[in-house]
Structure formats: C-alpha cells, structure tokens
Amino acid sequence: MVYAILQCIYTGLKYLTDAHRMMNAAIAAWNWIHRNKMNIPERELAHSYRQPYGTRYIIEREIEVIIRRGDIADEDVDVIVNGVDGKLRGGAVARDISMEAGEGISEERKQKMSDREGRELEVTEVLHTGGHNLKAKYVLHAVGPPSKLDNQFSYLLKQTFYNCLEYADVNLEVTSIAIPLIGSGVVGGRMEDCAESLVHAVKNFSQNYSFKTVNEIRLVNIDAEATSSIETKASDFLYLHS
C-alpha cells in the first residue's frame, strides 16, 4: 500500500510546478500514511513540519523566547513580523503572509504608502497593518538592509529586529510577537550573521527595563537551516528553560 501511495505522490508532483504546493502535497501524503498506519487523528498531524513547542529560553525580565520551525503566517500571537523593502514588497514569506491574510492587507499596505505620499521606508524602519484573516492581530512590516552593505549589514539588521520589538512594545502594547530570520532569503545575507543579529537584538531588548508589555518572543522559520542557525547562536548566551 505504501508503494502505491508513493507512486500516486510521484504522479501528482509531476503536475505541480509551484514548490510550495509540492511540499504541501508531500506532507499531506506522509501524514495520510501515518494516520492510517498509526490511527492518529488528522488534527494532531496538521502542520507536521512544525515543531509544536520548540526550544524554550527564559531571559531577562522573565521574557520567554521560543525557537521553532514553522509557518509564521499561522502563528497565534499578537504580532508577526514581515520582511519587506522600502515599498512594502517582500519575498516568499511576505507572499505567504499576504495570501493567508487576504486582499485586505494588500489594500491597507497601498493606503499606508499613499499616506506617505510615495515616500519609501528607510532601512530599519517598521510600519504595521492589521492582521486581517491571520490569527495575529497585527503584521509589522520591517525593512532590513541589503547584503551589499557588507560591514554595516549585521549592525543594521540587528537594529531592524530591535525596532520591531520596540514598536510592538511601545506602539502596539502587545505581549507576544513572532519574528522570522529577515535577511537570509532573497536579500542574500549569510544565515549565521542574520541569526546572530536576531539573537543579539532579542538579548538587548530584554536588558532594557523601560519596555513593559512584550513577554513572549517566538523566532519562527519554515526553513530548517535557519532554525538551526538561530538555535546555535541562542545557545551561546540564552538561558535554557528546564
């Protein structure tokens, strides 16, 4: 039976040109095999590529940091972060967020740019929209630096992550936020450098006692290598939750 199922998968994948659909088809088929073999309810197998809990740290000010692999568009938090350019355009993650959020978020982005009279966002600047059809209440659109800035890249990226956390705490007054590894995709930054900038930004945020509301920070990526890079950098100086 397993061979027959895999043969069906192979046949189906030949007609799928979109990589995301191919991944979802493979996951669905794998879940079907295990659900029928092990009698596991389907809802428990949903998003099986995601680590449901991840690695947990408790850092200064009792802030909980969770590092895990998953789809950030599906995170049930107050705010998710979306990496964009100065015109609020992004890569694969941004497209996934837009698709899940619905047409309303695209219209709101257009209105935000119109309100700015076409003035592009600067590097490290952030701006929020509603979450629309997402579980998150808000989406923070953050402009990271281009990798061609070389020596300034890591510093500016760290500032971008920090600004997201500050904006969520001060402007939105929320308690939870999910952040992807901005800069490591189409921007072309080295994954290790991006992970180090992210973890340092989180650490610096936790050491600023003027911030009051954010107490849960999730570092979420669909990419296994990105998740591993963050975990490696975090293990250097964050306190593992027992």
N, CA and C of each residue as an Amber inpcrd file, in Angstrom:
protein
   726
   0.8270000  -1.2110000   0.0000000   0.0000000   0.0000000   0.0000000
   0.8580000   1.2560000   0.0000000   1.9250000   1.2110000   0.7840000
   2.8060000   2.3790000   0.8560000   3.3980000   2.6920000  -0.5110000
   3.7990000   1.6200000  -1.2530000   4.3510000   1.8310000  -2.5930000
   3.3270000   2.4960000  -3.4960000   2.0840000   2.0520000  -3.4150000
   1.0250000   2.6110000  -4.2580000   0.8080000   4.0910000  -3.9340000
   0.8490000   4.3890000  -2.6630000   0.6590000   5.7870000  -2.2380000
   1.7900000   6.6560000  -2.7540000   3.0260000   6.1620000  -2.5970000
   4.1720000   6.9370000  -3.0640000   4.1450000   7.1150000  -4.5770000
   3.6500000   6.0950000  -5.3000000   3.5250000   6.2080000  -6.7470000
   2.5220000   7.2980000  -7.1090000   1.4530000   7.3910000  -6.3440000
   0.4580000   8.4540000  -6.5490000   1.0750000   9.8210000  -6.2830000
   1.8950000   9.8840000  -5.2460000   2.5660000  11.1480000  -4.9270000
   3.4320000  11.5700000  -6.1040000   4.2240000  10.6270000  -6.6240000
   5.1250000  10.9290000  -7.7300000   4.3500000  11.4330000  -8.9420000
   3.2650000  10.7650000  -9.2560000   2.4550000  11.1700000 -10.4060000
   1.8800000  12.5600000 -10.2110000   1.3960000  12.8070000  -8.9890000
   0.7990000  14.1150000  -8.7070000   1.8100000  15.2350000  -8.7520000
   3.0000000  14.9730000  -8.2510000   4.0170000  16.0280000  -8.1990000
   4.4800000  16.4590000  -9.5790000   4.3590000  15.5610000 -10.5660000
   4.7750000  15.9250000 -11.9160000   3.9360000  17.0590000 -12.4750000
   2.7070000  17.1850000 -11.9440000   1.8070000  18.2060000 -12.4590000
   1.7870000  19.4580000 -11.5780000   2.6320000  19.4830000 -10.5780000
   2.7230000  20.6570000  -9.6980000   3.9920000  21.4170000 -10.0320000
   3.8490000  22.6840000 -10.3500000   5.0190000  23.4880000 -10.6900000
   5.4290000  24.4030000  -9.5590000   4.5470000  24.6360000  -8.6420000
   4.8490000  25.5330000  -7.5320000   5.4990000  24.7450000  -6.4010000
   6.6690000  25.1910000  -5.9280000   7.4190000  24.4450000  -4.8990000
   6.6310000  24.3120000  -3.6070000   5.8760000  25.3430000  -3.2750000
   5.1040000  25.3060000  -2.0210000   4.0370000  24.2190000  -2.0900000
   3.3680000  24.1030000  -3.2400000   2.3560000  23.0700000  -3.4000000
   2.9800000  21.6870000  -3.3500000   4.1800000  21.5630000  -3.9100000
   4.8600000  20.2790000  -3.8840000   5.1550000  19.8550000  -2.4530000
   5.6290000  20.8000000  -1.6410000   5.9370000  20.4880000  -0.2540000
   4.6740000  20.0820000   0.5010000   3.5880000  20.8470000   0.3050000
   2.3430000  20.5490000   0.9960000   1.7850000  19.1910000   0.5800000
   1.9190000  18.8460000  -0.7100000   1.4320000  17.5510000  -1.1820000
   2.1920000  16.4100000  -0.5220000   3.5130000  16.5750000  -0.4270000
   4.3410000  15.5370000   0.1990000   3.9930000  15.3780000   1.6720000
   3.7920000  16.5100000   2.3530000   3.4400000  16.4720000   3.7790000
   2.0920000  15.7910000   3.9720000   1.1250000  16.1640000   3.1320000
  -0.2110000  15.5860000   3.2470000  -0.1740000  14.0680000   3.0420000
   0.6040000  13.6240000   2.0500000   0.7040000  12.1880000   1.7730000
   1.3780000  11.4490000   2.9250000   2.4490000  12.0310000   3.4310000
   3.1500000  11.4140000   4.5610000   2.2300000  11.3220000   5.7820000
   1.4710000  12.3880000   6.0170000   0.5150000  12.3670000   7.1200000
  -0.5500000  11.2940000   6.9110000  -1.0140000  11.1210000   5.6610000
  -2.0350000  10.1180000   5.3730000  -1.5270000   8.7220000   5.7080000
  -0.2740000   8.4600000   5.3190000   0.3200000   7.1480000   5.6020000
   0.3420000   6.8870000   7.0980000   0.8500000   7.8630000   7.8490000
   0.9920000   7.6570000   9.2950000  -0.3490000   7.6610000  10.0110000
  -1.2850000   8.4490000   9.5310000  -2.5980000   8.4940000  10.1600000
  -3.2900000   7.1460000  10.0320000  -3.1870000   6.5130000   8.8440000
  -3.8330000   5.2390000   8.6350000  -3.0770000   4.0890000   9.2870000
  -1.7540000   4.2320000   9.3490000  -0.9470000   3.1660000   9.9410000
  -0.9770000   3.2150000  11.4670000  -0.9590000   4.4340000  12.0070000
  -0.8540000   4.6010000  13.4520000  -2.1510000   5.0830000  14.0860000
  -3.2070000   5.3240000  13.2660000  -4.5130000   5.7440000  13.7690000
  -4.4250000   7.0400000  14.5690000  -3.6480000   7.9920000  14.0700000
  -3.5050000   9.2940000  14.7340000  -4.5320000  10.2440000  14.1440000
  -5.2910000  10.9850000  14.9900000  -6.2700000  11.9430000  14.4650000
  -5.6100000  12.9530000  13.5430000  -6.3290000  13.3440000  12.4870000
  -5.7610000  14.2410000  11.4770000  -5.3300000  15.5750000  12.0820000
  -6.1230000  16.1130000  13.0100000  -5.8040000  17.4360000  13.5600000
  -4.4710000  17.4430000  14.2940000  -4.0560000  16.2700000  14.8130000
  -2.7810000  16.1880000  15.5150000  -1.6080000  16.1290000  14.5490000
  -1.9130000  15.8510000  13.2620000  -0.8560000  15.7590000  12.2700000
  -0.7460000  17.0180000  11.4260000  -1.6660000  17.9530000  11.6040000
  -1.6300000  19.1920000  10.8320000  -0.3250000  19.9230000  11.0930000
   0.2260000  20.5100000  10.0260000   1.4960000  21.2390000  10.1250000
   2.5710000  20.3680000  10.7890000   2.7090000  19.1410000  10.3200000
   3.6390000  18.2070000  10.9430000   5.0930000  18.6340000  10.7760000
   5.3520000  19.5810000   9.8450000   6.7130000  20.0580000   9.6690000
   7.0980000  21.0440000  10.7590000   6.1250000  21.4760000  11.5680000
   6.4060000  22.4710000  12.5940000   6.7160000  21.7970000  13.9250000
   7.6910000  22.3360000  14.6360000   7.9340000  21.8900000  15.9940000
   6.8930000  22.5690000  16.8860000   5.9950000  21.8390000  17.5260000
   4.8930000  22.4730000  18.2460000   5.3420000  23.3140000  19.4320000
   6.4310000  22.9650000  20.0770000   6.8800000  23.7200000  21.2410000
   8.2200000  24.3890000  20.9950000   9.1380000  23.6760000  20.3890000
  10.4350000  24.2540000  20.1090000  11.3240000  24.3180000  21.3380000
  12.4480000  25.0060000  21.1670000  13.3910000  25.2040000  22.2620000
  13.0080000  26.4670000  23.0160000  12.8900000  26.3670000  24.3220000
  12.4090000  27.4900000  25.1360000  13.5200000  28.0220000  26.0210000
  13.6000000  29.3420000  26.0850000  14.5420000  30.0350000  26.9530000
  13.7840000  31.0540000  27.7890000  14.2760000  31.2540000  29.0020000
  13.7880000  32.3500000  29.8370000  14.9510000  33.3180000  29.9950000
  14.7700000  34.5650000  29.5380000  15.8520000  35.5390000  29.5910000
  15.4720000  36.6680000  30.5520000  16.2160000  37.7280000  30.5280000
  15.9930000  38.8080000  31.4910000  14.5820000  39.3680000  31.3840000
  14.1000000  39.8860000  32.5070000  12.7270000  40.3670000  32.6600000
  11.7120000  39.2480000  32.4810000  12.1750000  37.9940000  32.6600000
  11.3180000  36.8090000  32.5630000  10.6390000  36.6920000  31.2020000
  11.3080000  37.1800000  30.1800000  10.7820000  37.0520000  28.8160000
  11.0260000  35.6310000  28.3180000   9.9990000  35.0400000  27.7590000
  10.1080000  33.6920000  27.2020000  10.4410000  33.7840000  25.7130000
  11.4880000  33.0740000  25.3140000  11.8810000  33.0120000  23.9120000
  11.6940000  31.5750000  23.4360000  10.9590000  31.4030000  22.3450000
  10.7110000  30.0820000  21.7800000  11.2710000  30.0490000  20.3580000
  12.1380000  29.0870000  20.0900000  12.7370000  28.9260000  18.7650000
  12.1920000  27.6470000  18.1630000  11.5550000  27.7660000  16.9920000
  10.9940000  26.5670000  16.3840000  10.8220000  26.7280000  14.8850000
  10.6720000  25.6120000  14.2440000  10.4030000  25.5870000  12.8160000
   8.8950000  25.6010000  12.5880000   8.4290000  26.4600000  11.7000000
   7.0060000  26.5250000  11.4280000   6.6710000  27.6320000  10.4490000
   5.4100000  27.7430000  10.1340000   4.8830000  28.7530000   9.2190000
   4.4840000  29.9740000  10.0270000   5.2100000  31.0750000   9.8840000
   4.9510000  32.2460000  10.7060000   3.5680000  32.8150000  10.4510000
   3.0200000  32.6240000   9.2650000   1.6820000  33.1310000   8.9570000
   0.6080000  32.4360000   9.7820000   0.9490000  31.2920000  10.3550000
  -0.0180000  30.5140000  11.1380000   0.1490000  30.7310000  12.6420000
   1.0730000  31.5900000  13.0440000   1.3430000  31.7820000  14.4690000
   0.1910000  32.5190000  15.1620000  -0.2040000  31.9890000  16.3080000
  -1.2780000  32.5830000  17.1000000  -0.6690000  33.5220000  18.1440000
  -0.2200000  34.6780000  17.6820000   0.4040000  35.6960000  18.5330000
  -0.2350000  37.0480000  18.2260000   0.1310000  38.0590000  19.0010000
  -0.4090000  39.3970000  18.7560000   0.1530000  40.0010000  17.4720000
   1.4540000  39.7670000  17.2230000   2.1350000  40.4010000  16.0880000
   3.0330000  39.3860000  15.3870000   3.0160000  39.3870000  14.0590000
   4.0500000  38.6830000  13.3060000   4.8240000  39.7180000  12.4910000
   6.0920000  39.4360000  12.2500000   6.9640000  40.3520000  11.5140000
   7.1120000  39.8610000  10.0770000   7.0940000  40.8130000   9.1570000
   7.1780000  40.5270000   7.7320000   8.3180000  41.3520000   7.1380000
   9.3080000  40.6970000   6.5620000  10.4260000  41.4110000   5.9470000
  10.0420000  41.9640000   4.5800000  10.2530000  43.2600000   4.3800000
   9.8770000  43.9190000   3.1220000  10.9700000  44.8880000   2.6830000
  10.7840000  45.4450000   1.4670000  11.6520000  46.5320000   1.0320000
  10.9570000  47.8700000   1.3310000  11.5430000  48.9360000   0.8840000
  11.0080000  50.2580000   1.2070000   9.6340000  50.5470000   0.6460000
   9.2030000  49.7430000  -0.3470000   7.8670000  49.8940000  -0.9310000
   6.8820000  48.8580000  -0.3960000   7.2580000  48.2090000   0.7080000
   6.4290000  47.1880000   1.3560000   6.2530000  45.9430000   0.4930000
   7.2400000  45.6610000  -0.3510000   7.2390000  44.4350000  -1.1340000
   8.2140000  43.4520000  -0.5120000   7.8860000  42.1640000  -0.5540000
   8.7480000  41.1740000   0.0790000   8.9490000  39.9410000  -0.7720000
   9.5650000  38.9340000  -0.1610000   9.8610000  37.6880000  -0.8460000
   8.8250000  36.6170000  -0.5680000   9.2820000  35.3780000  -0.4490000
   8.3760000  34.2360000  -0.3140000   7.5580000  34.2990000   0.9660000
   8.1880000  34.6650000   2.0800000   7.4570000  34.7390000   3.3480000
   6.3870000  35.8200000   3.2780000   6.7360000  36.9650000   2.6960000
   5.7730000  38.0630000   2.5570000   4.5870000  37.6380000   1.6940000
   4.8600000  36.8930000   0.6290000   3.7720000  36.4250000  -0.2300000
   2.8700000  35.4440000   0.5150000   3.4780000  34.5860000   1.3260000
   2.7030000  33.6320000   2.1150000   1.8080000  34.3670000   3.1070000
   2.3640000  35.3880000   3.7680000   1.5790000  36.1710000   4.7240000
   0.4260000  36.8820000   4.0190000   0.7040000  37.4820000   2.8670000
  -0.3340000  38.1820000   2.1130000  -1.4460000  37.2400000   1.6780000
  -1.0570000  36.0460000   1.2510000  -2.0450000  35.0710000   0.8010000
  -2.9490000  34.6420000   1.9500000  -2.3460000  34.4040000   3.1130000
  -3.1260000  33.9600000   4.2690000  -3.9740000  35.1000000   4.8460000
  -3.4620000  36.3230000   4.7870000  -4.1690000  37.4640000   5.3630000
  -5.3420000  37.9120000   4.4990000  -5.2610000  37.6700000   3.2050000
  -6.3370000  38.0730000   2.3110000  -6.0880000  39.4200000   1.6560000
  -6.9920000  39.7910000   0.7820000  -6.8390000  41.0070000  -0.0150000
  -6.7800000  42.2660000   0.8390000  -7.4010000  42.2200000   2.0080000
  -7.4570000  43.4050000   2.8600000  -6.0990000  43.9480000   3.2340000
  -5.1320000  43.0660000   3.4640000  -3.8150000  43.5360000   3.8820000
  -3.0930000  44.2370000   2.7350000  -3.3060000  43.7860000   1.5070000
  -2.7060000  44.4520000   0.3430000  -3.2810000  45.8470000   0.1700000
  -4.5860000  45.9640000   0.3630000  -5.2280000  47.2740000   0.2560000
  -4.7370000  48.2140000   1.3480000  -4.5480000  47.6790000   2.5500000
  -4.0640000  48.5190000   3.6440000  -2.6340000  48.9720000   3.4050000
  -1.7950000  48.0910000   2.8680000  -0.4210000  48.4780000   2.5380000
  -0.4110000  49.6070000   1.5100000  -1.2620000  49.4910000   0.5060000
  -1.3490000  50.5400000  -0.5090000  -1.7560000  51.8650000   0.1140000
  -2.7030000  51.8090000   1.0460000  -3.1540000  53.0320000   1.7150000
  -2.0410000  53.6310000   2.5670000  -1.2690000  52.7750000   3.2250000
  -0.1530000  53.2630000   4.0470000   0.8650000  54.0030000   3.1760000
   1.1710000  53.4360000   2.0150000   2.1170000  54.0880000   1.1180000
   1.5360000  55.3810000   0.5590000   0.2380000  55.3900000   0.2960000
  -0.4110000  56.6090000  -0.1930000  -0.3480000  57.7060000   0.8580000
  -0.5400000  57.3240000   2.1210000  -0.4720000  58.2970000   3.2150000
   0.9240000  58.9070000   3.3370000   1.9280000  58.1410000   2.9330000
   3.3060000  58.6290000   2.9720000   3.6660000  59.3860000   1.6890000
   2.6770000  59.5410000   0.8170000   2.8670000  60.2380000  -0.4710000
   4.0070000  59.6160000  -1.2810000   4.0540000  58.2880000  -1.2340000
   5.0430000  57.5570000  -2.0110000   6.4280000  57.4990000  -1.4080000
   6.6300000  58.1000000  -0.2430000   7.9540000  58.0960000   0.3840000
   8.2590000  56.6930000   0.9110000   9.3410000  56.1170000   0.4240000
   9.6900000  54.7550000   0.8210000  10.1610000  54.6980000   2.2690000
   9.9860000  53.5380000   2.8810000  10.5020000  53.3260000   4.2250000
  12.0220000  53.2170000   4.1770000  12.6640000  53.7140000   5.2040000
  14.1160000  53.6270000   5.3050000  14.5240000  52.2720000   5.8750000
  15.7600000  51.8990000   5.6490000  16.3040000  50.6770000   6.2450000
  16.2050000  50.7770000   7.7620000  15.7550000  49.7280000   8.3920000
  15.4830000  49.5510000   9.8350000  14.1160000  50.0990000  10.2490000
  13.4100000  50.7670000   9.3490000  12.0970000  51.3330000   9.7010000
  11.0330000  50.2410000   9.6850000  10.0350000  50.3850000  10.5510000
   8.9330000  49.4260000  10.6200000   7.6020000  50.1650000  10.5670000
   6.5960000  49.4520000  10.1170000   5.2570000  50.0200000   9.9590000
   4.2740000  48.8670000  10.0990000   3.1410000  49.0910000  10.7390000
   2.2180000  47.9830000  10.9620000   0.9230000  48.1190000  10.1700000
   0.3260000  46.9630000   9.8940000  -1.0290000  46.8780000   9.3690000
  -1.7860000  45.9060000  10.2600000  -3.0780000  45.7990000  10.0200000
  -3.8550000  44.7960000  10.7210000  -3.5140000  43.4090000  10.2190000
  -3.9120000  42.4010000  10.9790000  -3.6490000  41.0250000  10.5770000
  -4.6880000  40.4650000   9.6250000  -5.8480000  41.1180000   9.5620000
  -6.9300000  40.6910000   8.6660000  -7.3110000  39.2280000   8.9190000
  -7.0990000  38.3230000   7.9790000  -7.5380000  36.9370000   8.1690000
  -6.5420000  36.0770000   8.9380000  -5.4430000  36.6500000   9.3670000
  -4.4520000  35.9040000  10.1450000  -4.9170000  35.7360000  11.5900000
  -4.2810000  34.8280000  12.3030000  -4.5230000  34.7090000  13.7390000
  -3.9380000  35.9010000  14.4790000  -2.8560000  36.4620000  13.9530000
  -2.2110000  37.6170000  14.5780000  -3.0770000  38.8660000  14.4110000
  -3.0390000  39.7320000  15.4080000  -3.7920000  40.9830000  15.3400000
  -3.1440000  41.9720000  14.3810000  -1.8140000  41.9550000  14.3620000
  -1.0730000  42.9180000  13.5580000   0.0420000  42.2250000  12.7740000
   0.4430000  42.8850000  11.6850000   1.6490000  42.4970000  10.9530000
   2.5860000  43.6940000  10.9630000   3.8110000  43.4610000  11.4120000
   4.8300000  44.5030000  11.4050000   5.6980000  44.3200000  10.1650000
   5.6650000  45.2910000   9.2780000   6.4540000  45.2370000   8.0520000
   7.7840000  45.9460000   8.3180000   8.8740000  45.2070000   8.2140000
  10.1920000  45.7180000   8.6020000  11.1480000  45.7000000   7.4150000
  11.8790000  46.8050000   7.2520000  12.8200000  46.9380000   6.1400000
  14.2290000  46.6270000   6.6260000  14.7160000  45.4510000   6.2640000
  16.0840000  45.0830000   6.5990000  17.0650000  45.6370000   5.5790000
  18.3590000  45.5800000   5.8750000  19.3820000  46.1230000   4.9700000
  19.6980000  45.1780000   3.8190000  20.1600000  45.7060000   2.6800000
  20.6650000  44.8370000   1.6070000  22.0280000  44.2910000   2.0020000
  22.3190000  43.0690000   1.5750000  23.5750000  42.4330000   1.9690000
  24.7980000  43.1520000   1.4100000  24.6150000  43.9560000   0.3680000
  25.7540000  44.6490000  -0.2450000  26.3620000  45.6990000   0.6780000
  25.6930000  45.9920000   1.8010000  26.2420000  46.9710000   2.7410000
  27.4150000  46.4120000   3.5310000  27.7140000  45.1470000   3.3460000
  28.9090000  44.4970000   3.9280000  28.9970000  44.6950000   5.4380000
  29.9530000  45.5020000   5.8840000  30.2250000  45.6210000   7.3090000
  29.0550000  46.2190000   8.0930000  28.2040000  46.9820000   7.4410000
  27.0640000  47.5800000   8.1200000  25.8680000  46.6400000   8.1880000
  25.9120000  45.5700000   7.4240000  24.7470000  44.7000000   7.3070000
  24.2940000  44.1550000   8.6540000  25.1940000  43.5530000   9.3980000
  24.8170000  42.9270000  10.6710000  24.2890000  43.9470000  11.6660000
  24.9420000  45.1010000  11.7310000  24.5020000  46.1380000  12.6600000
  23.1030000  46.6440000  12.3120000  22.8750000  46.9300000  11.0320000
  21.5700000  47.4490000  10.6070000  20.4740000  46.3990000  10.7420000
  20.8220000  45.1440000  10.5030000  19.8320000  44.0840000  10.6630000
  19.4570000  43.9240000  12.1330000  20.4550000  43.9740000  13.0050000
  20.1670000  43.9120000  14.4440000  19.2550000  45.0630000  14.8630000
  19.5080000  46.2570000  14.3290000  18.6680000  47.4070000  14.6420000
  17.2450000  47.2090000  14.1200000  17.1190000  46.5670000  12.9670000
  15.7900000  46.2860000  12.4090000  15.0010000  45.3650000  13.3360000
  15.6290000  44.2890000  13.7850000  14.9680000  43.3710000  14.7120000
  14.6090000  44.0900000  16.0200000  15.5350000  44.8870000  16.5120000
  15.2930000  45.6120000  17.7620000  14.1170000  46.5780000  17.6050000
  14.0510000  47.2670000  16.4650000  12.9630000  48.2150000  16.2230000
  11.6060000  47.5140000  16.1790000  11.5970000  46.2830000  15.6650000
  10.3540000  45.5080000  15.6680000   9.8740000  45.2590000  17.0920000
  10.7970000  44.8490000  17.9490000  10.4460000  44.5730000  19.3400000
  10.0120000  45.8540000  20.0690000  10.7390000  46.9220000  19.8230000
  10.3880000  48.2050000  20.4510000   9.0110000  48.6800000  19.9820000
   8.7550000  48.5940000  18.6870000   7.4830000  49.0420000  18.1230000
   6.3260000  48.2280000  18.7130000   6.5210000  46.9210000  18.8130000
   5.4790000  46.0550000  19.3630000   5.1670000  46.4080000  20.8040000
   6.2000000  46.7330000  21.5680000   6.0340000  47.0440000  22.9850000
   5.4640000  48.4490000  23.1920000   6.0420000  49.4340000  22.5410000
   5.6880000  50.8300000  22.8020000   4.4680000  51.2850000  22.0060000
   4.4580000  50.9820000  20.7070000   3.3820000  51.4850000  19.8480000
   2.1250000  50.6280000  19.8980000   2.3100000  49.3170000  19.9390000
   1.1540000  48.4230000  19.8980000   0.7670000  47.8870000  21.2710000
   1.6920000  47.9190000  22.2130000   1.4560000  47.4730000  23.5900000
   0.9250000  46.0370000  23.6360000   1.5770000  45.1640000  22.8800000
   1.1720000  43.7570000  22.8310000   2.0890000  42.9170000  23.7130000
   1.7260000  41.6660000  23.8940000   2.5140000  40.7920000  24.7650000
   3.3190000  39.7360000  24.0120000   2.9130000  39.4030000  22.7770000
   3.6000000  38.3160000  22.0660000   3.8880000  38.7060000  20.6250000
   5.0340000  38.2310000  20.1280000   5.4810000  38.5600000  18.7750000
   6.2330000  37.3790000  18.1780000   6.0640000  37.1640000  16.8850000
   6.8020000  36.1210000  16.1590000   7.6370000  36.7800000  15.0730000
   8.9220000  36.3970000  14.9990000   9.8680000  37.0420000  14.0890000
  10.5680000  35.9880000  13.2390000  10.6070000  36.1760000  11.9230000
  11.3750000  35.2780000  11.0560000  12.8090000  35.7750000  10.9070000
  13.6330000  34.9980000  10.2290000  15.0380000  35.3650000  10.0360000
  15.1580000  36.2680000   8.8070000  14.7970000  37.5330000   8.9840000
  14.8980000  38.5220000   7.9050000  16.3500000  38.6170000   7.4380000
  16.5320000  38.7940000   6.1340000  17.8690000  38.9940000   5.5850000
  18.5260000  37.7590000   5.0330000  17.9890000  36.5880000   5.3570000
  18.6440000  35.3460000   4.9460000  18.0580000  34.7530000   3.6770000
  17.0000000  35.3640000   3.1360000  16.3550000  34.8350000   1.9430000
  16.8570000  35.5060000   0.6800000  15.9350000  36.2030000  -0.0100000
  16.2970000  36.8500000  -1.2760000  17.3150000  37.9660000  -1.0790000
  17.3970000  38.5100000   0.1310000  18.3780000  39.5670000   0.4100000
  19.7980000  39.0350000   0.2490000  20.0120000  37.7790000   0.6220000
  21.3070000  37.1410000   0.3970000  22.2920000  37.2270000   1.5340000
  21.8360000  37.5930000   2.7270000  22.7380000  37.6410000   3.8690000
  23.1260000  36.2500000   4.3460000  24.3050000  36.1340000   4.9520000
  24.7370000  34.8440000   5.4980000  23.8310000  34.4710000   6.6590000
  23.3620000  33.2350000   6.6620000  22.4040000  32.8020000   7.6610000
  22.9400000  32.9630000   9.0810000  24.2260000  32.6510000   9.2650000
  24.8230000  32.7660000  10.5940000  24.8440000  34.2180000  11.0710000
  25.1300000  35.1450000  10.1540000  25.1570000  36.5560000  10.5150000
  23.7600000  37.0550000  10.8710000  22.7760000  36.6250000  10.0910000
  21.3980000  37.0400000  10.3550000  20.9180000  36.4980000  11.7010000
  21.2490000  35.2430000  11.9830000  20.8430000  34.6300000  13.2460000
  21.4880000  35.3420000  14.4260000  22.7630000  35.6900000  14.2780000
  23.4570000  36.4010000  15.3610000  22.8310000  37.7730000  15.6050000
  22.4750000  38.4840000  14.5320000  21.8310000  39.7890000  14.6790000
  20.4900000  39.6650000  15.3880000  19.7280000  38.6380000  15.0420000
  18.4240000  38.4350000  15.6600000  18.5470000  38.1380000  17.1450000
  19.4220000  37.2100000  17.4870000  19.5610000  36.8190000  18.8870000
  20.1050000  37.9710000  19.7260000  21.0460000  38.7320000  19.1820000
  21.5750000  39.8850000  19.9150000  20.4990000  40.9410000  20.1360000
  19.6450000  41.1510000  19.1350000  18.5630000  42.1250000  19.2740000
  17.5980000  41.7080000  20.3800000  17.2780000  40.4250000  20.4320000
  16.3890000  39.9140000  21.4740000  17.0230000  40.0980000  22.8490000
  18.3030000  39.7810000  22.9420000  19.0090000  39.9260000  24.2190000
  19.0500000  41.3920000  24.6640000  19.3750000  42.2820000  23.7390000
  19.4280000  43.7120000  24.0820000  18.0620000  44.2410000  24.4980000
  17.0300000  43.7810000  23.8210000  15.6670000  44.1900000  24.1810000
  15.3330000  43.7560000  25.6050000  15.7140000  42.5420000  25.9600000
  15.3960000  42.0300000  27.2970000  16.1280000  42.7920000  28.3990000
  17.2440000  43.4220000  28.0500000  18.0330000  44.1520000  29.0450000
  17.5740000  45.5950000  29.2370000  16.6100000  46.0310000  28.4350000
  16.0880000  47.3980000  28.5570000  14.8110000  47.3470000  29.3940000
  14.9130000  47.8120000  30.6180000  13.7970000  47.7110000  31.5600000
  12.7410000  48.7970000  31.3590000  12.9110000  49.6410000  30.3640000
  11.8730000  50.6250000  30.0570000  10.7220000  49.9940000  29.2760000
  10.9710000  48.8340000  28.6800000   9.9150000  48.1370000  27.9540000
   9.0970000  47.3130000  28.9420000   7.7840000  47.2430000  28.6990000
   6.9060000  46.6650000  29.7230000   6.0020000  45.5290000  29.2630000
   5.5880000  45.4980000  28.0000000   4.4840000  44.6020000  27.6470000
   4.8980000  43.2820000  26.9930000   5.8550000  43.2980000  26.0850000
   6.2190000  42.0620000  25.3700000   6.9060000  41.0870000  26.3180000
   6.3130000  39.9220000  26.4760000   6.9080000  38.9120000  27.3620000
   7.0600000  37.5450000  26.6970000   6.6900000  37.4560000  25.4200000
   6.8840000  36.2060000  24.6680000   7.3720000  36.5400000  23.2670000
   8.5260000  35.9950000  22.9190000   9.1300000  36.2280000  21.6060000
   9.3510000  34.8750000  20.9390000   8.7170000  34.6800000  19.7990000
   8.8880000  33.4400000  19.0450000   9.7550000  33.7130000  17.8170000
  10.7660000  32.9130000  17.6280000  11.6460000  33.0120000  16.4620000
  11.3010000  31.8330000  15.5680000  10.5360000  32.1090000  14.5170000
   9.8760000  31.0550000  13.7380000  10.2910000  31.1270000  12.2710000
  10.7090000  29.9830000  11.7340000  11.1010000  29.9020000  10.3250000
  10.6700000  28.5730000   9.7420000  10.2260000  28.5950000   8.4970000
   9.8550000  27.3660000   7.8110000  11.0940000  26.5750000   7.4050000
  12.2310000  27.2630000   7.3120000  13.4770000  26.6580000   6.8590000
  14.2170000  26.0140000   8.0250000  14.5630000  24.7440000   7.8770000
  15.2380000  24.0100000   8.9510000  16.6240000  24.5760000   9.2470000
  17.3530000  24.9760000   8.1990000  18.6990000  25.5080000   8.4050000
  18.6590000  26.8330000   9.1630000  17.6750000  27.6760000   8.8480000
  17.5320000  28.9480000   9.5550000  17.2300000  28.7070000  11.0260000
  16.3450000  27.7630000  11.2940000  16.0050000  27.4370000  12.6800000
  17.2210000  26.9240000  13.4290000  18.0010000  26.0660000  12.7900000
  19.2040000  25.5240000  13.4130000  20.2240000  26.6200000  13.6910000
  20.3680000  27.5750000  12.7650000  21.3160000  28.6770000  12.9610000
  20.9350000  29.5270000  14.1630000  19.6490000  29.7880000  14.3190000
  19.1860000  30.5760000  15.4640000  19.4340000  29.8140000  16.7640000
  19.1310000  28.5310000  16.7710000  19.3440000  27.7300000  17.9760000
  20.8210000  27.7100000  18.3730000  21.6940000  27.6300000  17.3790000
  23.1370000  27.6140000  17.6580000  23.5760000  28.9240000  18.3000000
  23.1370000  30.0470000  17.7370000  23.5140000  31.3500000  18.2900000
  22.8820000  31.5710000  19.6530000  21.6540000  31.1340000  19.8270000
  20.9690000  31.3270000  21.1030000  21.6310000  30.5390000  22.2270000
  22.1520000  29.3750000  21.9020000  22.7520000  28.5240000  22.9310000
  24.0090000  29.1350000  23.5360000  24.5630000  30.1580000  22.8790000
  25.7840000  30.7730000  23.3860000  25.5510000  31.5870000  24.6510000
  24.3500000  32.2010000  24.7670000  24.1820000  33.0920000  25.9150000
  22.7600000  33.2090000  26.4460000  21.7890000  32.4780000  25.8970000
  20.4520000  32.4830000  26.4670000  20.3350000  31.3490000  27.4670000
  19.4110000  31.4820000  28.4090000  19.2720000  30.5050000  29.4890000
  18.1940000  29.4930000  29.1230000  18.5870000  28.2480000  28.9430000
  17.6800000  27.1950000  28.5260000  16.6520000  26.9350000  29.6100000
  15.3730000  26.8930000  29.2110000  14.2910000  26.6150000  30.1530000
  14.2730000  25.1290000  30.4910000  14.2400000  24.8330000  31.7580000
  14.2630000  23.4240000  32.1800000  12.8460000  22.8650000  32.3050000
